[in-house]
């Protein structure tokens, strides 16, 4: 079927732009109230057409079913400093009324065989267009900075080897995933000390401006 991709992707791009502003607003509100923000920063993207078609091919999704079968055409990523911040972010997302949560996948408690860890929330988000409201799906991934570093490297290698990692490399990636998670756990144990140090730095900078 012939498809106007700019027209198809427009509401997804609008959703990503709006959601980035809304999710970043959580951090801004925490800063105003001098509270620890569970969100370090937020990024977002719309999946490129080639990636959409590649995923549809591998999942055997017909082109006329992309909107209902491909959940991450619009994708947001929330970065957290600490593992327990992730739970707080999920709690905040569950309380929101501007979108509906369709599915949650906890790859932190139940990591993937590769070592991948992250918390995925699939939402239905209403986009207001000149033709009326259009509900689209978007995926929000919530992870620590260490988890994101590992996932970014694994994703790049996945392209190089087309998912077929040499056994030695596979084992090393699994080991590195465990090392990254161990670091996250250790950081959580000294969370109060880290936050006090960060608050001190912010206060000192404020005095010097």
N, C-alpha and C positions, 0 to 999 in steps of 0.2 A: 504494500500500500504506500501511496505517496503521502508524506507528512511534512508540514511546515514546522521545522524544529524550533525556530525562534518563537513562534506562537505557542507551541507546546510547552517549552521550557520557561516562558515568561512568568507564569504564576509561581513556579518553583524558585526562580530568582527573587521574586518579590517576597516569598515566604522566608528565604534565607536572610535577606536584608532586614526584614522586620524582626525575626527571631533573634538575630545577633544583637540588635538594639535592646530588645526586651530582656534577654539573658544577661547582657552586660549591665543592665540596670540593677540587677540583684547586687552586683559588686559595688556599684555606686551608692546604693542605699546603705549597704553595710559600712562603707567608708564614712558616710555622713553621720552614722550613729556610733562610730568608733568601735564597731564590732568586727570580729574576724570574718572575712569573706571566704566561703567555701570555694568560690570561683576565682581562679588565678587569671585566666583569660578565655575568650571564646573565639573560635574561628568557624567559618562556614564555606560551603561550596555547592555548586550544582554539578552533578556528574556529567562529564563530556559525552557527547553523542556516541562516539566510538565505544566508550566504556559501557554505556547503557545497552548498546546493541550486542556487545561482547557478553555481558552478563545475561541478557535475554537469551542469547544463543545457547550458553552453557546450562541455563535453567529451563530451556525449552519453553520460553514465554513468548507467545505470539505478539506482534507489534501492537495489535489493538487491545492488549491486556496490560500494557506497561504501567498504566496509572494504578492498577489494582494489585499487580503482582511484584513490581519492583519497589521496595520500600525506601530505598536510600537515594533516589534521584536528587532529592534535597537532603543535604547532610550538614549537621552542626556538630562541633566538637567542643566539649567543656573540659578545660584543664584544671586540675586541683593540685594543691601542694601535698595533701595528706590523704591516705586511704579512707579514713573516716569522714573526710569532707565529701566523698562521693555519696555516702548514705544521706548526708544532709541535702545535697543537691537533688537527689532523687525525691526526697521528702518534699522539697520546695516545688518540684515539677508536678508532683501528684496533687498539690494544693491549687494549682493554677486553673483558671476557668476559661482562658483564652484558647485552649486547645484540649483535645481529648487523647488520653493515652490508650493506644490500641494493644501494645505488647511491650513486655520488658524481658530482657535477656541478660542474666547475670553471669558474665564470663570472668568474674573475679573470684566468686565462691566456687564456680564450676569453670575453671580455665579450659581453653581448648587444648587439644593434644600437642599443638605446636608450642604451647607456652603463652599464647596470647591471652591478655587480661584486659577487660574493659567492661563497662556497664552500658548496655544499649537500651534506649527507650524509643519506640516507634510511636509517633503521634499523628493525629489527623488535625490539620491546621486550616482554618477558614481564611481564604484570601479574598479580599474585596476587589472585584474588577469592574470595569465599565459595563460588563454584561451581567453583573450580579455576583453573588458569592460562589466561590469554587473551593471545595474541600480537597486538599492534597495531603499525601503522606510525606512525612519527613522522619529521618532517623537522627537521634541525638546520642552521641557517644560521650561517655563521661569516664575520664581516666586521669591518673596522675602523670606528672611530667616524665617520670621514669618509665611508666607503661607506654607512654606515647613515643619516647625515644626508641624503645625496643620495637614497637609496632611499625614505626616509620622505616627502620632498617629492614625488618622482615618483609615489609611490603615491596621495597625496592628489590631485594633479593628474589622475591617471588616472581617479579617480572623477568628478571634475568634467567631464572631456571624454569619459568613457566610452571611453578608449583612443585616441580620434581627436584627437591633438594638432594644433593649428595648426602649420604648417611652421616658422614663426619660433620658436615656443616649443620645438618639437622640437630645433631646432639649438642653442638656448641651453642646453637640458638636456644635450645631448651634450657641449657645451663645458664645462659645469660639472662633468660626470662626469670629464672629463679633468683638469680643474683639481684636483678632489678627489684623484684618483689621483696626480697630480704631487706634491701636498702629502704624501701617504702615503710616496711614494718619498723625498722630502727628509727626512721625519721618521726614516725607517729609516736614512738616511746618518748622522744625528747621534744614533742610538739610545743609544750608550754615554754620551754627554754628558747626555742626558735622564734616563737611569736613575740616573746618579751624582747629579744634581741632586735627583731624587725621593728617593733614599736619604738624602741630606743633610737634606732637609726632615723626613723621618720620624724620623731620629735626633735632630734638634734639638727636635722636638715631644716626643719621649720624655724628653729631659732636663728639659723645662719642666713635665712633669706630676708 
